[in-house]
């Protein structure tokens, strides 16, 4: 039986190789010939541009209300875009200034023919924190989605004086397997670079991974089927902008993930922090609670009925949890320069039992 199957297996392997060899150039050529889809605004608000250390950054801003500014940073996944934070933008725009940024390589922001590094993303967030706090004369509240929370955490470490709080929705880094090391991440970057250097392979992989049915399935799994078709269409349009594939392919490798983020970043944050999540296994409550118990200024809240993307599935409930958190913080608009000030009321409703009050250190 084995000797009969070998020729068939070999023939199948040869056929698949030939099909891939034919499909890859076709996909690459199609990507160069076909027109890129028109990209509409992700949010119904004025779109502006910031000249940062990593290039021109696009963002949406509504400065009609007063109060501490709120900065929204979408995720750094292959399916991420500013569209995913539009619900939070709408929820807060009548209460305070709100700014939602396109990360480098996404949306209308600058794109390159090579992926942005983790340090470049961190510098980008440092730039926007400095710009927003300077223009508003205030400390900033930051909301970051998923992997971007890791990048924002490092930026907040360096610019803590400019930041009042950091809220991370669907945080990453709490379920990393022990085998995931920095060496593995370096290897992932090397593999991504090799793939990006092959136009046929990179283009074919990008077009396969960003086809509408694939995006619909991915977003559907993350939201248990709650992903609106408008989100699918916008994600498809964003992922097919010129040079967007380099950012998307790099995101697919996981090269930006930091296996030591909990100890190296979150554990040493100098600001109040809130971790918001659904019931997705990548956000284990017990592990997050261990971090919260070690830091009296940290809190955790689970959004009932949400899976991997609480801000998309349950934007109203997510905004309500954030409001409750902000109500415990100082409302003074000036830059925070004195550590140790005790203000606001404890945020006890969302802390694990046995934890300390929610105060400034």
Residue pairs with C-beta under 8 A, 6 or more apart in sequence:
20 204
23 204
24 200
24 201
24 203
24 204
25 200
27 200
27 203
27 204
27 207
27 208
28 199
28 200
28 203
28 204
30 207
31 203
31 206
31 207
31 245
36 240
36 241
36 242
37 236
37 237
37 240
37 241
38 237
39 107
39 108
39 237
39 238
39 241
40 234
40 237
41 47
41 60
42 60
42 81
42 82
42 83
42 86
42 100
42 102
42 107
42 234
43 60
43 82
43 83
43 85
43 86
43 89
43 90
43 100
45 60
45 61
45 62
45 89
45 93
45 100
46 60
46 61
46 62
47 58
47 59
47 60
47 108
48 58
48 59
48 60
48 61
49 56
49 57
49 58
49 59
50 56
50 57
50 59
50 127
50 128
50 131
51 57
52 104
52 123
52 124
52 127
52 128
53 120
53 123
53 124
53 127
54 104
54 110
54 116
54 120
54 121
54 123
54 124
54 127
55 104
55 109
55 110
55 112
56 109
56 110
57 101
57 102
57 104
57 109
57 110
57 124
57 127
57 128
58 101
58 102
58 107
58 108
58 109
59 99
59 100
59 101
59 102
59 128
60 82
60 89
60 99
60 100
61 97
61 98
61 99
61 100
62 89
62 93
62 97
62 98
63 97
64 93
64 94
64 97
65 93
65 94
65 95
65 96
65 97
66 96
66 97
67 95
67 96
67 97
67 331
67 333
68 96
68 97
68 136
68 138
68 139
68 140
68 141
68 164
68 331
68 333
69 96
69 97
69 98
69 99
69 132
69 133
69 136
69 138
69 140
69 141
70 92
70 96
70 97
70 98
70 99
70 140
70 141
70 142
70 143
71 99
71 101
71 128
71 129
71 132
71 140
71 141
71 142
71 143
72 82
72 85
72 88
72 89
72 98
72 99
72 100
72 101
72 143
73 85
73 101
73 103
73 125
73 142
73 143
73 144
73 145
73 148
73 152
74 80
74 81
74 82
74 83
74 84
74 85
74 100
74 101
74 102
74 103
74 106
74 145
74 148
75 84
75 145
75 146
75 147
75 148
75 170
76 103
76 121
76 146
76 147
76 148
76 151
76 251
76 256
77 146
77 147
77 251
78 209
78 210
78 218
78 239
78 248
78 251
78 252
79 215
79 218
79 219
79 222
79 235
79 239
80 103
80 106
80 145
80 146
80 148
80 251
81 102
81 106
81 107
81 234
81 235
81 238
82 100
82 101
82 102
82 106
82 107
83 230
83 231
83 234
83 235
83 238
84 145
84 231
84 309
84 311
84 312
85 100
85 143
85 145
85 311
86 100
87 311
87 312
87 315
87 316
87 318
87 319
88 143
88 311
88 315
88 318
88 319
88 322
89 98
89 100
90 315
91 315
91 316
91 319
92 98
92 319
97 136
99 128
99 132
101 109
101 128
102 108
102 109
103 109
103 121
103 124
103 148
104 110
104 111
104 116
104 120
104 121
104 124
104 247
105 111
105 112
105 115
105 116
105 243
105 244
105 246
105 247
106 238
106 244
106 247
107 238
107 241
111 241
111 242
111 243
111 244
111 246
111 247
112 243
112 246
113 243
113 246
114 193
114 196
114 246
115 192
115 196
115 246
115 247
115 249
115 250
115 255
116 124
116 247
116 250
118 151
118 255
118 256
118 258
121 148
121 151
121 256
122 151
122 154
122 155
122 158
123 155
125 151
125 152
125 155
126 155
126 158
126 159
129 140
129 142
129 155
129 156
129 159
129 162
129 163
130 159
130 162
132 140
133 139
133 140
133 162
133 163
133 335
136 333
137 333
137 334
137 335
138 333
138 334
138 335
139 161
139 162
139 163
139 164
139 333
139 334
139 335
139 336
140 162
140 163
140 164
141 163
141 164
141 165
141 167
141 326
142 152
142 156
142 163
142 165
142 166
142 167
143 167
143 168
143 169
143 322
144 151
144 152
144 153
144 166
144 167
144 168
144 169
145 168
145 169
145 170
145 311
146 169
146 170
146 171
146 172
147 172
147 256
147 257
149 166
149 168
149 169
149 171
149 172
150 172
150 173
150 256
150 257
150 258
150 261
150 265
151 256
152 166
152 168
153 166
153 168
153 261
153 265
153 266
153 269
154 265
156 163
156 166
156 269
156 270
156 271
157 265
157 268
157 269
157 270
160 269
160 270
160 271
161 335
161 336
161 337
162 335
163 271
164 271
164 272
164 329
164 330
164 336
165 271
165 272
165 273
165 274
165 325
165 326
165 329
166 269
166 271
166 272
166 273
166 274
167 273
167 274
167 275
167 276
167 322
167 325
168 273
168 274
168 275
168 276
169 276
169 277
169 310
169 311
169 318
170 276
170 277
170 278
170 280
170 282
170 283
170 308
170 309
170 310
170 311
171 275
171 276
171 277
171 283
171 288
172 257
172 261
172 282
173 257
173 258
173 259
173 261
173 262
173 266
174 262
174 282
174 283
174 284
174 287
174 288
174 291
175 281
175 282
175 283
175 284
175 287
176 257
176 259
180 257
180 259
181 259
182 259
182 260
184 259
185 254
185 255
185 257
185 258
185 259
188 253
188 254
188 255
189 253
189 255
191 253
192 249
192 250
192 252
192 253
192 255
195 201
195 202
195 205
195 249
196 202
196 246
196 249
196 250
202 245
202 246
202 249
203 245
205 249
205 252
206 239
206 245
206 248
206 249
208 214
209 248
209 252
210 236
210 239
210 240
210 245
210 248
212 232
212 233
212 236
215 232
215 235
215 236
215 239
216 227
216 229
216 232
219 227
219 231
219 232
219 235
220 226
220 227
221 308
222 280
222 307
222 308
222 309
222 312
223 307
223 308
223 309
223 312
223 313
224 307
224 313
226 312
226 313
227 312
231 312
238 244
239 245
239 248
250 256
258 264
258 265
262 291
266 273
266 291
267 291
267 294
267 295
269 295
269 298
270 339
270 361
271 297
272 297
272 298
272 325
272 328
272 329
272 358
272 360
273 295
273 297
273 298
273 299
274 298
274 299
274 300
274 301
274 321
274 322
274 325
274 347
274 350
275 283
275 288
275 291
275 292
275 298
275 299
275 300
275 301
276 300
276 301
276 302
276 303
276 310
276 311
276 318
276 321
276 322
277 283
277 285
277 288
277 300
277 301
277 302
277 303
277 306
277 310
278 302
278 303
278 305
278 306
278 307
278 308
278 309
278 310
278 313
278 314
279 302
279 306
279 307
280 307
280 308
282 308
285 300
285 302
288 300
289 300
289 352
291 298
292 298
292 299
292 300
292 351
292 352
292 355
293 352
293 354
293 355
296 355
296 356
296 357
296 358
296 359
296 361
297 358
297 359
297 360
297 361
299 325
299 347
299 350
299 351
299 358
300 350
300 351
300 352
301 321
301 325
301 350
303 310
303 313
303 314
303 317
303 318
303 321
304 314
304 317
305 313
305 314
305 317
306 313
306 314
306 317
306 318
307 313
310 317
310 318
311 318
321 350
324 347
324 349
324 350
325 347
325 350
327 344
327 345
328 344
328 345
328 346
328 347
328 358
329 343
329 344
330 336
330 341
330 343
330 344
330 360
332 343
339 360
339 361
340 360
340 361
341 360
342 359
342 360
343 359
343 360
344 358
344 359
346 357
346 358
346 359
347 358
348 357
348 358
351 358
